[in-house]
Amino acid sequence: MKYSAVGIVALLCSFSFGLAQQDAFSIRNKYGAPLDRETFRVRPEIEMVVDYGAGKQVCRIQLPSGRRYGGVIPEDAVTKEKIDELLTELAPV
């Protein structure tokens, strides 16, 4: 058992040294420019991810899917009603 823990530590150390060689320049060279994306905390329990296109125009908004609950609803639950309210705020009728 003792040897497997040592092996895991050695593996993690070698993995972290490999990551240390990565920087923004090398990652951009390999994968191209990063996505133009921002994350906003629009409610204490809800994060909204916004992707931008040309001219910083919003091209996609990602929200968590709301759930329907029966009985007692946890205070930090992301409900369908909260998501519907947020959508109305983002795109009024």
C-alpha positions as CSV (number, residue, x, y, z in Angstrom):
1,M,0.0,0.0,0.0
2,K,2.9,2.3,0.8
3,Y,4.4,1.9,-2.6
4,S,1.2,2.8,-4.4
5,A,1.0,6.1,-2.5
6,V,4.6,6.9,-3.5
7,G,3.8,6.1,-7.1
8,I,0.8,8.4,-7.1
9,V,2.8,11.2,-5.6
10,A,5.5,10.7,-8.3
11,L,2.9,10.7,-11.1
12,L,1.3,13.9,-9.8
13,C,4.7,15.6,-9.5
14,S,5.6,14.7,-13.1
15,F,2.2,15.8,-14.3
16,S,2.5,19.2,-12.6
17,F,6.0,19.7,-14.1
18,G,4.5,19.2,-17.5
19,L,1.9,21.8,-16.8
20,A,4.5,24.2,-15.6
21,Q,5.9,24.3,-19.2
22,Q,2.6,25.6,-20.6
23,D,1.9,29.3,-20.9
24,A,-0.6,31.4,-22.8
25,F,1.7,31.8,-25.8
26,S,2.3,28.0,-26.2
27,I,-1.4,27.2,-25.7
28,R,-2.5,29.9,-28.3
29,N,0.1,28.6,-30.8
30,K,-1.3,25.1,-30.4
31,Y,-5.0,25.8,-30.2
32,G,-5.5,29.3,-31.7
33,A,-7.1,32.3,-30.1
34,P,-9.3,31.8,-27.0
35,L,-13.0,32.1,-27.2
36,D,-14.4,35.6,-26.5
37,R,-16.4,34.6,-23.5
38,E,-17.4,36.0,-20.1
39,T,-19.1,34.5,-17.1
40,F,-21.4,36.5,-14.9
41,R,-23.0,35.7,-11.6
42,V,-26.5,37.0,-12.2
43,R,-28.0,35.5,-9.1
44,P,-26.2,34.0,-6.1
45,E,-26.9,30.5,-7.4
46,I,-26.9,31.2,-11.2
47,E,-24.0,31.8,-13.5
48,M,-24.5,33.0,-17.1
49,V,-21.9,32.4,-19.8
50,V,-21.9,34.8,-22.7
51,D,-20.1,34.2,-26.0
52,Y,-19.4,37.1,-28.2
53,G,-19.0,37.3,-32.0
54,A,-17.7,40.0,-34.3
55,G,-18.0,43.5,-32.9
56,K,-18.5,42.2,-29.3
57,Q,-22.1,41.3,-30.2
58,V,-23.7,38.6,-28.0
59,C,-24.0,35.4,-30.1
60,R,-24.8,32.9,-27.4
61,I,-26.0,32.9,-23.8
62,Q,-25.7,29.7,-21.7
63,L,-27.8,29.3,-18.5
64,P,-28.3,26.3,-16.3
65,S,-31.5,24.3,-16.9
66,G,-34.0,25.0,-14.2
67,R,-35.6,22.2,-12.3
68,R,-39.1,21.7,-11.1
69,Y,-39.4,20.8,-7.4
70,G,-42.1,19.2,-5.5
71,G,-42.6,20.0,-1.8
72,V,-40.0,22.1,0.0
73,I,-37.6,23.9,-2.5
74,P,-34.0,24.4,-1.3
75,E,-33.1,28.1,-1.1
76,D,-30.2,27.8,-3.5
77,A,-32.1,25.7,-6.0
78,V,-32.0,26.7,-9.6
79,T,-35.7,26.5,-10.4
80,K,-37.5,26.8,-13.8
81,E,-39.2,29.9,-12.4
82,K,-35.9,31.6,-11.6
83,I,-34.6,30.8,-15.1
84,D,-37.8,32.1,-16.7
85,E,-37.6,35.3,-14.7
86,L,-34.0,35.8,-15.8
87,L,-34.9,35.2,-19.5
88,T,-37.6,37.8,-19.2
89,E,-35.0,40.2,-17.7
90,L,-32.5,39.5,-20.6
91,A,-35.0,39.6,-23.4
92,P,-38.2,41.5,-22.4
93,V,-41.4,40.8,-24.4
